[in-house]
Amino acid sequence: MSGLLALFDDVAAIAKVAAASVDDIAGAAAKAGAKAAGVVIDDAAVTPKYVHGFEADRELPIIWKIALGSVKNKLLILLPGLLALNYFLPSAITPLLMIGGAYLCFEGAEKVFHVLFPHAVADVAQDFDPQDPRHLEEEKIAGAIKTDFILSAEIMTIALAAIPSGSFWFEAITLAIVGILITAGVYGAVAVIVKMDDIGLHMAAQRRTAAARAFGRGLVVAMPKLMAVLSTVGTAAMLWVGGSIIIHGMDVLGMHEPYGTIHHWAEAAALAIPQAGAFIEWAVTAAIDGVLGLALGVALIPVATKVIGPVILSLTSKKKAAS
């Protein structure tokens, strides 16, 4: 009997350790996911364009295929690659993060530039070939998955940097959870956003009560505005996160300015309004990080468009010619 009780004690102790590990992983996953919020918001704002121009009954299948490709990007390619890099060459993580941060700054600044200096953009529907819709669908899915790979690389790298150092399996499981939850959240939200106007049209046409029909019409009218808000928030978040990554990376690499000055200003502002000190400190830091991120992004626009863009286009053209 004493042996059985001892066994129960051991099982209880193991259960406590396992529960603590689950709590640690969940906490680390939540923290890592929050750090990647800027990229996540932009991902949710960008993805709906890939189903524009297709029949309504193809929208959800396309999103599902893109989501599966995103999971493969994160779990089969990025997760083992980043863990290997973190184990064998951890010093490369900060520069890699800074490269991703610079890309975020460029993307955000480019969107701001296009708003201030608009120019004609080709409509996706213009490329629609009614003779071969399946081929077009496959091309759009492949393009979306390639774009997702870049965003996923940023998300996973940011998440890995936010995960507290631990065992290999702790980091692997936490990173996998972050990848799966973020993918589910992003593409679940995208699915809802894409179908919301269809739901609104159905309600406006089919519901019996005037209130329900009015609500349906309100959904149809609100969706473009929601997409505009998402795009604006995503752009601001990209600039804030990108600038924060660059500034924090410089501090880690020994260049303690402008991180030190920003931290000092944020603390001073928080002390001036102690009732909301924590929020004020965050807001000041985020605002300055965003402004510096925008400045860096603007500086990178000519580099990307005049140097990197033509090189990539040339390599792509050569690859197509060779095939």
GIUR-V320178 format. One record per backbone hydrogen bond with DSSP energy under -1.0 kcal/mol. NH is the residue of the N-H (numbers start at 1). CO is the residue of the C=O. If there is no record, write none. Layout:
NH_CO / NH_CO
This chain:
5_1 / 6_2 / 7_3 / 8_4 / 9_5 / 10_6 / 11_7 / 12_8 / 13_9 / 14_10 / 15_11 / 16_12 / 17_13 / 18_14 / 19_15 / 20_16 / 21_17 / 22_18 / 23_19 / 24_20 / 25_21 / 26_22 / 27_23 / 28_24 / 29_25 / 30_26 / 31_27 / 32_28 / 33_29 / 34_30 / 35_31 / 36_32 / 37_34 / 40_36 / 41_37 / 42_38 / 43_39 / 44_40 / 45_41 / 46_42 / 47_43 / 49_46 / 50_47 / 51_48 / 54_51 / 58_55 / 62_58 / 63_59 / 64_60 / 65_61 / 66_62 / 67_63 / 68_64 / 69_65 / 70_66 / 71_67 / 72_68 / 73_69 / 74_70 / 75_71 / 76_72 / 78_73 / 79_74 / 81_77 / 82_78 / 83_79 / 84_80 / 85_81 / 86_82 / 87_83 / 88_84 / 89_85 / 92_89 / 93_90 / 96_92 / 97_93 / 98_94 / 99_95 / 100_96 / 101_97 / 102_98 / 103_99 / 104_100 / 105_101 / 106_102 / 107_103 / 108_104 / 109_105 / 110_106 / 111_107 / 112_108 / 113_109 / 114_110 / 115_111 / 116_112 / 117_113 / 126_123 / 127_124 / 128_125 / 132_129 / 136_132 / 137_133 / 138_134 / 139_135 / 140_136 / 141_137 / 142_138 / 143_139 / 144_140 / 145_141 / 146_142 / 147_143 / 148_144 / 149_145 / 150_146 / 151_147 / 152_148 / 153_149 / 154_150 / 155_151 / 156_152 / 157_153 / 158_154 / 159_155 / 160_156 / 161_157 / 162_158 / 171_167 / 172_168 / 173_169 / 174_170 / 175_171 / 176_172 / 177_173 / 178_174 / 179_175 / 180_176 / 181_177 / 182_178 / 183_179 / 184_180 / 185_181 / 186_182 / 187_183 / 188_184 / 189_185 / 190_186 / 191_187 / 192_188 / 193_189 / 194_190 / 195_191 / 196_192 / 199_195 / 200_196 / 201_197 / 202_198 / 203_199 / 204_200 / 205_201 / 206_202 / 207_203 / 213_209 / 214_210 / 215_211 / 216_212 / 217_213 / 218_214 / 219_215 / 220_216 / 221_217 / 222_218 / 223_219 / 226_222 / 227_223 / 228_224 / 229_225 / 230_226 / 231_227 / 232_228 / 233_229 / 234_230 / 235_231 / 236_232 / 237_233 / 238_234 / 239_235 / 240_236 / 241_237 / 242_238 / 243_239 / 244_240 / 245_241 / 246_242 / 247_243 / 248_244 / 249_245 / 250_246 / 251_247 / 252_248 / 253_249 / 254_251 / 255_250 / 256_254 / 260_256 / 262_258 / 263_259 / 264_260 / 265_261 / 266_262 / 267_263 / 268_264 / 269_265 / 270_266 / 271_267 / 272_268 / 273_269 / 276_273 / 277_274 / 280_276 / 281_277 / 282_278 / 283_279 / 284_280 / 285_281 / 286_282 / 287_283 / 288_284 / 289_285 / 290_286 / 291_287 / 292_288 / 293_289 / 294_290 / 295_291 / 296_292 / 297_293 / 298_294 / 299_295 / 300_296 / 301_297 / 304_300 / 305_301 / 306_302 / 307_303 / 308_303 / 309_304 / 311_307 / 312_308 / 313_309 / 314_310 / 315_311 / 316_312 / 317_313 / 318_314 / 319_315 / 320_316 / 321_317 / 322_318 / 323_319
